Amino acid sequence: MAEPPSAQHGRDVGERSRVDANRLWTGGVATAVVAALVAVVGVMIARGLFQVPVLAPTEDGTLGNANTARLALVAAGAALVATGLMHLLLLFIPRPWQFFTWIISLAILAAVLVPFSTDAGVATKVATAAINLAIGLAIGSLVWGVASSAVRRGRQERSSFG
């Protein structure tokens, strides 16, 4: 992910970015809804199309059991955490886009690798890793885009001391 032009490091002296928190968090909540739906659709594809027992035994049907709802809630929570992280980075960290990219990329990698540490079958591990990848990519790209639209650039007001 490249740094948005509005956030690149070539800023004029006296210019600063402001974060529209309402816009950022409204987009973050929408991202949480999308992430939850990606989780549910991913489970439906794995279980319904490929008959891979993801999150529950095959007898539990296409949607699985309560573990599917739990995954959807975790995905929504992860989206809100990513939004909070982005908000903090935008407010306090130089080059927030680079840090967000690294953090979200490593979090996605960890989420993709976790299923391979279980004793589940190979098909279940691969399907779970693919679902986690889809959730992570959705969260990363949507939070990135929402944050880009929530950053406003403007001139700093001059103080009476300067």
Buried (B, 14 or more C-beta within 10 A) or exposed (E): EEBBEEBEEEEEEEEEBEBBEEBBBBBBBBBBEBBBBBBBBBBBBBBEEEEBBBBBEEEBEEBBEEEBBEBBBBBBEBBBBBBBBBBEBBEEEEEBBBBBBEBBEEBBEEBBEEBEEEEBEEBBBBBBBBBBBBBBEBBBEBBBBBBBEBBEEEEEEEEEEE
